[in-house]
Amino acid sequence: MSNPASTFRVLQFNMQFGQMWDDAYPDRAPINLDLTIAEIRRHNADIIMLQEVEHAAPGGEQAEPPPHYTRLKAELAGYDSWFSYPKADPRELPFGIGLAIFSRTPLSDPMRRDVPSPPVEFDFFGKKTTPTDRVLIGAKTTVLGRELQLYNTHLLAFFMLGSSSSTHPFQRNLVADQLVAAPGPTILTGDFNVSHHNSLITQFAERGFDTVQRNAPTWRRRPFVLDHVFYNAPLRCLSHRVQATPASDHHVLVADFDFGRKEGEAAPPSVPQPPEGGETARRSGWKRRASDRA
């Protein structure tokens, strides 16, 4: 392990298919996988959880092998990994798709589960459409001599559709049910796309899962806490950091863990670490239609 012998580090990152951030024209910014890889490497994480690994192609075509994942595997040669696209769909919009898990220790029991989206109609540049399905992936690994279940997901941004995940809770409930079925120490990461995030945190807390942080925004476009690292006992979060990066429109979330919490013991607050390099989180207004509802 790269960190002290009794701890391990998790990195959560929506990499926006390698599209870097530009304050003036964020949607026209170039793809720069070198910048993405440098950002991932510098945190020296033992477990890396990524969303929006690939750039969706017109008509929902999914390249095989996935080009960005293939590059990441080559650059992160000391890690085992697992990747999955969502279910192919010709309605797919030209944004980021695909989830990946990277681990310094071997992965086993890889799984994927489709996460259906409701038929909420919305307008995309003058065309009426409905959202495509999402996906939840998982795998097991052994860290510090303990088996650890990993899950990674990217849920639908209902607030971008003028709706709410409280009105349409199926995706959240499906993930929550997966947590209930977890047999032991479990970490769930992802971009949950819930703008009013306390409702999500409360829902998962009822299943025995805490989030490492709830205060610092993780998205540049609007001040929302969209990205989370959830965990249960006996895991204990020792410290965490939300790191602004020019490599994406999302910030990096890094958390250090050990297995020091007893079953039934409340999770102590982790120590927030200041961002490295002194960069402050910046954001610009999102030009497309969006509401403030979760």
ABEGO torsion letter per residue (X at the ends): XABBAABBBBBBBBAGGGBBBBAABAAABBBBAAAAAAAAAAAGBABBBBBGABBBBBGGBBBOBBAAAAAAAAABAABBBBBBBBBBBAABBBBBBEBBBBBABBBBGBBBBBBBBBBBBBBBGGBBBBBBBBBBBBBBBBBGGBBBBBBBBBBBBAAAAGBBAAABAAAAAAAAAAAAABABBBBBBEBAGBABAAAAAAAAAAAGBBBABAABBABAABBBBABBBBBBOABBBABBBBBBBAABABBBBBBBBBAABBBGBBBBBBBBBBBBGGBBBBBBBBABBBBABX
